[in-house]
Amino acid sequence: MTTRDIIAQLVEANGGATVLDRIHLPYADPKAGPAAKFGLGAELYLPDIDRSLLRTHAADFLCDFWSIFPDQVDEFLRSDARRSKPFKGDPRAAIEQDIAREKPEEGYSGALFGYVDIGLPNDDVPPYQASLLVSRSGDPRPSFFQGWMPLASPTEDLHIATLRDRFLVWCQRFKPLHGSAGFSLIVCPGMEQNSVYALQLMTRFPGFDFPSTVGFTREVGDVHDRIKSVSWLTALSDELVAQLGGLATMRQALEPACTVHAYDGGVVIQAGPTPRLGDTHANDIPAEYRIAARFTRPVRFEDYDEGLFRVPKDLNKREETLKWIRRFD
């Protein structure tokens, strides 16, 4: 029985996707710990604006994420450090001090983490993560903010409404070029290459997004008006809305199956009341995701040189990436 079949049975047997917080995708050697966990994620790609303002946004994003989970998020990774360090209380002062150490033109990266013990002797995948990269001045690649969280809190309150509400706030506050949020794989920071173990899972459950901000920005370069894919929530800037025919056209094409949240700077398309995993083995491709994907296809990036994730040796990385981003077509 494959990993994807085992996970499918666990989800069904436990009455829903909250079981995802208690399981993981193992390496070929199970003793090595988790190659990935599962939960909710969000990513935002930022416009090329003043780097001082982007750094202020960066501090606001990290601090806002901590404020959502103050009892769980307790480690900070500085821009020049290899290991995160524990902290207590509000991390804003430490974050702002770290940001101020370099000139704004030099760019910035930082992260917050929160670990959860799921009973594994080796576990380096924090299910609470907020990280970002402000590109240095002159770098054509967009900056990005990203965050992940378990599906539910320690008291089993779902984080779905939290994800939607904060994503809308972040879009209003940071005015992204585009972004998305929904079910996601969660990996150890910097270890996205573990995706070679995840492709079969992503193929079966199309609702999973893949954490590929670094790979995506490397591929798109200075192309800032094309999205990676759609998810439960998909953010589009005013420029992208205009390319798709305008807000009225969008509402006519998407509603009532999808909800269109307009804000000052763009829109967020919500594909159904809750995020969905789907299951290709049951011919279950969420209809709302299909509608959102087909409407936004004209502004989807497909000009990949390599691809977003590793694949088994007998497969082509670029071809599998294109199959995945077209999974709702």
Protein Blocks (a to p, Z undefined) as FASTA:
>chain_A
ZZklmmmmmmmmnopaklmmmgccddfblmnopfbdcddddddddddddfklmmmmmmmm
mmmmmmmmmmlgccdcdfkbcbdcddehjfklmmmmmmmmpcfklopaddddddddehia
bdcbdfbdcddddddehiabdcdddddddfbdfkopafklmmmmmmmmmmmmnopabdcd
dddddddehilmmmmmmmmmmmmmmmbccdfkkmmmmmnmmafbbcfbdcfbdcddfklm
mmnnpjklmmmmmpmkbccdddehiacddebjbdcebjaklopacfklmmmmmmmmmmcc
fbbfkbmcdcdfkbcfklmmmmmmmmmZZ
